[in-house]
Amino acid sequence: MNAILTTGRLSFEPITRSDIDILTELDSDPEVMRFIDRLPTPRKAIASQVEGILAEYERTPGFGQWVARNRDSGDFLGWFALRIGDEPGHGTLGYRLRRTAWGRGLASEGGRGLIDYGFADRGLDRITADTMSVNERSRRVMAAVGMRYLRTYHEQFDDPLPGTELGEVEYQITRAEWQSRRSPSTTLG
Ligand SMILES: CC(C)(COP(=O)(O)OP(=O)(O)OC[C@H]1O[C@@H](n2cnc3c(N)ncnc32)[C@H](O)[C@@H]1OP(=O)(O)O)[C@@H](O)C(=O)NCCC(=O)NCCS
């Protein structure tokens, strides 16, 4: 195992071409894709995404997208991403888990782990995450990992998903917020 990061229950490992089938299977669940796409992502598109991810490891070492496995069994649970954002010091967080992994706090655990990694090991100044406004589960993860709502914005899509009219939301945690969460002021006496 060559994990870049472990948390209590998760191991994050670099994606390889041998993950194409399992990533295709993940995107074939309509519930997983409900706020992402109407159709499953074709295997060919996943294969091309994997090539992009491999190139990203070279271009921005320490950032990108990783598979998340059960730390004990090695079972595939989904993926997490921490990517370079649009200016220096900005990172973006993403996650997608197979449905059998939902409802166990794994997304929040992995998100917290990646936020700690982004600030402590990668020197980021702020981390943001985006989702459809109507994606309540994802918004709960953002709040659970200490992010706060920043804004709602609207994008144009050719074939918008139900709920698009309510827009996309962006959440953020800054380094200062992360630090204050980690080191609450000590009370003497
Ligand atoms: C978004 C997504 C990752 C959230 O998964 P999740 O399992 O709901 O999120 P968490 O891991 O934080 O788990 C929270 C749930 O686990 C429960 N839970 C159980 N044990 C827990 C524990 N030890 N710690 C925390 N929560 C726990 C919580 O009560 C909560 O349940 P609830 O949703 O019924 O209220 C998942 O729905 C998903 O992959 N969706 C598809 C992709 C997607 O939409 N991605 C994001 C935007 S593009």
The ligand as an SDF file (V2000), in Angstrom:
LIG
                    3D

 48 50  0  0  0  0  0  0  0  0999 V2000
  -21.9890   13.4310   -0.5590 C   0  0  0  0  0  0  0  0  0  0  0  0
  -21.6910   12.0820    0.0980 C   0  0  0  0  0  0  0  0  0  0  0  0
  -20.2110   11.7840    0.0300 C   0  0  0  0  0  0  0  0  0  0  0  0
  -22.1550   12.1710    1.5580 C   0  0  0  0  0  0  0  0  0  0  0  0
  -22.0500   10.9090    2.1750 O   0  0  0  0  0  0  0  0  0  0  0  0
  -22.6340   10.6870    3.6440 P   0  0  0  0  0  0  0  0  0  0  0  0
  -22.3860    9.2930    4.0090 O   0  0  0  0  0  0  0  0  0  0  0  0
  -24.0310   11.2030    3.6910 O   0  0  0  0  0  0  0  0  0  0  0  0
  -21.7580   11.6950    4.5150 O   0  0  0  0  0  0  0  0  0  0  0  0
  -20.9620   11.4220    5.8600 P   0  0  0  0  0  0  0  0  0  0  0  0
  -19.8740   10.4780    5.6080 O   0  0  0  0  0  0  0  0  0  0  0  0
  -20.5970   12.7450    6.4410 O   0  0  0  0  0  0  0  0  0  0  0  0
  -21.9960   10.7020    6.7830 O   0  0  0  0  0  0  0  0  0  0  0  0
  -23.0050   11.4460    7.4170 C   0  0  0  0  0  0  0  0  0  0  0  0
  -24.0860   10.4740    7.8320 C   0  0  0  0  0  0  0  0  0  0  0  0
  -23.4970    9.3810    8.5190 O   0  0  0  0  0  0  0  0  0  0  0  0
  -24.1020    9.2520    9.8220 C   0  0  0  0  0  0  0  0  0  0  0  0
  -23.0490    8.7000   10.6930 N   0  0  0  0  0  0  0  0  0  0  0  0
  -23.0090    7.4120   11.1160 C   0  0  0  0  0  0  0  0  0  0  0  0
  -21.8830    7.2100   11.8170 N   0  0  0  0  0  0  0  0  0  0  0  0
  -21.2160    8.3790   11.8440 C   0  0  0  0  0  0  0  0  0  0  0  0
  -19.9810    8.7780   12.4030 C   0  0  0  0  0  0  0  0  0  0  0  0
  -19.1870    7.9170   13.0800 N   0  0  0  0  0  0  0  0  0  0  0  0
  -19.5640   10.0650   12.2330 N   0  0  0  0  0  0  0  0  0  0  0  0
  -20.3250   10.9440   11.5410 C   0  0  0  0  0  0  0  0  0  0  0  0
  -21.5110   10.5990   10.9660 N   0  0  0  0  0  0  0  0  0  0  0  0
  -21.9550    9.3310   11.1220 C   0  0  0  0  0  0  0  0  0  0  0  0
  -24.6010   10.6260   10.1220 C   0  0  0  0  0  0  0  0  0  0  0  0
  -25.6320   10.6150   11.0720 O   0  0  0  0  0  0  0  0  0  0  0  0
  -25.1010   11.0600    8.7610 C   0  0  0  0  0  0  0  0  0  0  0  0
  -26.3140   10.3830    8.4780 O   0  0  0  0  0  0  0  0  0  0  0  0
  -27.5630   11.0820    7.7840 P   0  0  0  0  0  0  0  0  0  0  0  0
  -27.1230   11.4340    6.3850 O   0  0  0  0  0  0  0  0  0  0  0  0
  -28.6310   10.0390    7.7920 O   0  0  0  0  0  0  0  0  0  0  0  0
  -27.8890   12.2810    8.5980 O   0  0  0  0  0  0  0  0  0  0  0  0
  -22.4480   10.9330   -0.6220 C   0  0  0  0  0  0  0  0  0  0  0  0
  -23.8210   11.1630   -0.5180 O   0  0  0  0  0  0  0  0  0  0  0  0
  -22.0540   10.8180   -2.0890 C   0  0  0  0  0  0  0  0  0  0  0  0
  -21.0400   10.2300   -2.4380 O   0  0  0  0  0  0  0  0  0  0  0  0
  -22.9070   11.3740   -2.9810 N   0  0  0  0  0  0  0  0  0  0  0  0
  -22.6730   11.3190   -4.4090 C   0  0  0  0  0  0  0  0  0  0  0  0
  -21.5910   12.2390   -4.8940 C   0  0  0  0  0  0  0  0  0  0  0  0
  -21.8150   13.6830   -4.5230 C   0  0  0  0  0  0  0  0  0  0  0  0
  -22.9340   14.1780   -4.4970 O   0  0  0  0  0  0  0  0  0  0  0  0
  -20.7000   14.3630   -4.2280 N   0  0  0  0  0  0  0  0  0  0  0  0
  -20.6650   15.7350   -3.7720 C   0  0  0  0  0  0  0  0  0  0  0  0
  -20.9390   16.8180   -4.6720 C   0  0  0  0  0  0  0  0  0  0  0  0
  -20.4530   16.7990   -6.3180 S   0  0  0  0  0  0  0  0  0  0  0  0
  1  2  1  0
  2  3  1  0
  2  4  1  0
  2 36  1  0
  4  5  1  0
  5  6  1  0
  6  7  2  0
  6  8  1  0
  6  9  1  0
  9 10  1  0
 10 11  2  0
 10 12  1  0
 10 13  1  0
 13 14  1  0
 14 15  1  0
 15 16  1  0
 15 30  1  0
 16 17  1  0
 17 18  1  0
 17 28  1  0
 18 19  1  0
 18 27  1  0
 19 20  2  0
 20 21  1  0
 21 22  1  0
 21 27  2  0
 22 23  1  0
 22 24  2  0
 24 25  1  0
 25 26  2  0
 26 27  1  0
 28 29  1  0
 28 30  1  0
 30 31  1  0
 31 32  1  0
 32 33  2  0
 32 34  1  0
 32 35  1  0
 36 37  1  0
 36 38  1  0
 38 39  2  0
 38 40  1  0
 40 41  1  0
 41 42  1  0
 42 43  1  0
 43 44  2  0
 43 45  1  0
 45 46  1  0
 46 47  1  0
 47 48  1  0
M  END
$$$$
